[in-house]
Amino acid sequence: MTDNKITWQRGRITSVAAAADAIAEIVIATERADRVAPGAHVDVRIDDGDIRSYSVVSAGADGRSVTLGVRLSPTSRGGSRFMHSLRPGDEIELTAPIQNFPLRVGAARYVLLAGGIGITAMAAMAAVLRRVGADYRFVYVGRRRSDMAFLSELVATHGDRLEVRADDEGHGLDVASLVGDVDTHTEMYMCGPIRLMDAVRRAWLDRELPLPNLRYETFGNSGWFEAEDFVVTIPRLDVTTSVGAGDSLLGALERAGVDMMFDCRKGECGLCQVDVLETDGTIDHRDVFFSETQKAQSEKLCSCVSRVVHPRGGGRLVLDVP
Ligand code: FES
């Protein structure tokens, strides 16, 4: 398994192709040869120095290349726009693969659930389960087939194991029935929009299934609301800065010179949490660190993923940092 010491390296883009509408398949030749375990991701330094995480969809047999799938966010001013601007021959800085979402081989049964661009985290897991002859059900949910990356390859590879649920075909996912079919020997892995993952988590808890058997990757998820610009103020430090729809609050605070703590940058570790003093909007909690009760109280938020929305846009958030 890949260790999680962060090692930066140079990468060269070798190909860019369309994996679906607005989703680019980007192949990067890497300096290092690394074994890439399913569920691994790489961090990429984008042009303004900020960092974005992308799941490794697949890796070259020699470990010297990784394939990523990147959806162009309509509001992006950073990560996905930068990634979509890359062309063969361009060089970037990326980490060696980092493993925070390991697949445990050996369970009696598996359910893999991918929603939208979350397929990038699930494709390599499905490939391994198929290779080892595991009993798995692979559910891939999207708005329409043209939005669903790598669809034809996945259909060809997984055959009947793959269930495609496209909303516009009237085959949306029934979460209660999906989780209702799970028994206590089944492990479920998922990555997708936060609404989908939240619904699955609630159904899982309702059924009192073993919590360690539900595993998920959170980055790439969307929030409860469309991201929009807002303004953040830290009175104690006399800092006021704006957070663009394509920025993170954490990134904006760092750029404003605030000394921030963080680790995962994807709403899991809670290290980037800040104290909410006041807001005129609604906090869109996009993390999986705080409990539902803590989110309802909104006294804190994870600055790497969570943000503020206001009915007329341009919300205001007043906070303090630890
Ligand atoms: S850095 Fe881990 S939750 Fe924000």
Boltz pocket constraint, residues with backbone or C-beta under 6 A from the ligand:
constraints:
  - pocket:
      binder: B
      contacts: [[A, 261], [A, 262], [A, 263], [A, 264], [A, 265], [A, 266], [A, 267], [A, 268], [A, 269], [A, 270], [A, 271], [A, 272], [A, 273], [A, 287], [A, 289], [A, 302], [A, 303], [A, 304], [A, 305]]
      max_distance: 6.0
